[in-house]
Amino acid sequence: MDNKKVKTLLKKEEGTKLDFKRKIDIYTESGKKELAKDVCAIANSRGGRGYIIIGVEDKSKEIVGIDDERLTEEKVQQIVSSRCEPPIPVSLEFINYKNKKVGIITIYTSDQSPYQIRENGSFYIRRGSTTDTMRRDEIITMFSNSLSLTIESIPIMKSSIIALDIPMIDMYFQKKGFEIDDENREELMENAGIVYLDKESGKKVLTLGSALIFTKFTSIYLPHNMIKIINKVSNKRENTIVISGNILYMLDEAEAVIKEILPEIYPIEAVIEAINNAIMYRDYSMYNKFIEVIIGYKSIVIISPGCLLKTIGGNKENYIRRNMWIYEKIITIDEKKRFLKKFSGFTIIKKKFKRKGEIHFINDEERNIFKVVLPGVKNFNK
């Protein structure tokens, strides 16, 4: 954004897509709640992109500037992504306007609305310059317009489709029975949710799903997509190993690392199965969390962001699979067919440890994580 655009915005009054703030508080709980609520309300309001201009008095529009050097785009994105469901695409940039530092939070349009606050489940909207709770009919209307809502179709606004692995995409469509060429490729990618067209700028960008699967530069766009392995048992590998990349790469690399660290007598397939399921079904909207694997003598623990989602009603406790868009793409292009096994991941893990030690599946709703605890290597050493 340039000074001309800021000048144009400052000529306008606060409204459904524009808010002026002297400063924002990203350090206290109340401040974080307020920011998430404001972003959510603007995102749910009609009218294209929205803006929060920081460093401007809301009544007089006096430019007071920002003196908080700790205010960064990453912090704003973490607050919004961890508190809004689904995560809202936002960016933060700074410009020098009339010799003062001014911040602009841009709230992008997408097909994901309505957005809600995770903590209390509320939906907010702007009525003029005021944030208000959405009415029932407004929520119903928005949901009816977003029936194809998936977390994977969230656009990554500061991305480029140049990063896409075109041969992998072509392979996917060919396996699905499509004839793909230079003329129809972009249309197919847009229809499949691999690219997102920002109608306001005309630019095509990656979606969260395509960045996870169809690019070699996943860590640039989604740095939280990683596995941290803590190795306490083997000198064949370093103590801390970090794996990042697209999902297929992470599946392959994690398997290779685990086979290096653990003794052959250990039920290695169970650990790999637990990690594979963590990669496939973790909550990718948790931008400040990553998968952790702690390999010790007493236990092996796999921690995945996002607890299991339970179905509502019925006598039997059932769980909803997360990331079905990702699942469909991976089972199509994965030559190893890791997710097309006869039994579920839970069953496979249980079978591998039958009469070999206790295992625990812990669904921690309070911390919003899922944990698998397996016996350590001390009982499996030669």
Secondary structure, DSSP 8 states (H G I E B T S, - for coil): --HHHHHHHHTS--BTTEEEES----SSHHHHHHHHHHHHHHHHSSSS-EEEEESB-TTT--B-----TT--HHHHHHHHHHHEES---EEEEEEEETTEEEEEEEE---S----EETTT---EEEETTEEEE--HHHHHHHHHT-TT--GGG-B-TT--GGGB-HHHHHHHHHHTT----TTTHHHHHHHTTSEEEETTTTEEEEBHHHHHHSBS-HHHH-TT-EEEEEE-S-SSS-SEEEEESSHHHHHHHHHHHHHHHS-TTS-HHHHHHHHHHHHHHS-TT-TT--EEEEE-SSEEEEEEES--EE-SSSSS--EE-S-HHHHHHHHHH-TT-TT--SS-HHHHHHHHTTTT---EEEEETTTTEEEEEEE-GGGT--
